[in-house]
Amino acid sequence: TWTDIAGLYCEENHYKKALEFAQKGYDLLGNRTDVIPFNHVAVLQTEAIALCGTHQCSKGLPIMQRALEESKSAFGPDSLSAAAQGFALGWVYWKNGDTTEAAEWMRVSIARMKTFVGWGAPVYVNSVRQYAKFLHEAGERDEARNAESEIHTIQSIVEARTMTTGRAEFLSPKK
């Protein structure tokens, strides 16, 4: 529960509060070996992201690397979980100032995610959105525009699929 609460604070960019709850979860489960792998990876990732959000990325980096390794071990090196953790590792590298490592981890991980969940899945769209921000900051304007264009196209398609008319009169034959 502490990890879930920390994750919610991370989503809202309230990293100081996120770290408070992430640390509770990490202290309890971070070094245990009898935790379900999915939950253990979540504890590690949340701790790393919260640390990074509070400008302690150098402390979060080895924890995120551990989360990736555990994800690969539990779910396979080419799994969706490994791709998501790889992207998170890239994010931590980015926030730690290592744009070279960040670019590679994020690029490769997004490509893997796309093969697993498809083009319009929220995890994919959110990752591409973060990647576009990274590319802008890294000065890769053309690549950033490409990523933003992909997001725009996805959103247009999703919005078109969810449009309703209220009534299907246009499908009914005229009387």
Secondary structure, 3 states (H helix, E strand, C coil): CHHHHHHHHHHCCCHHHHHHHHHHHHHHHCCCCCCCHHHHHHHHHHHHHHHHHCCCHHHHHHHHHHHHHHHHHHHCCCCHHHHHHHHHHHHHHHHCCCHHHHHHHHHHHHHHHHHHHCCCCHHHHHHHHHHHHHHHHCCCHHHHHHHHHHHHHHHHHHHHHHCCCCCCHHHCCCC
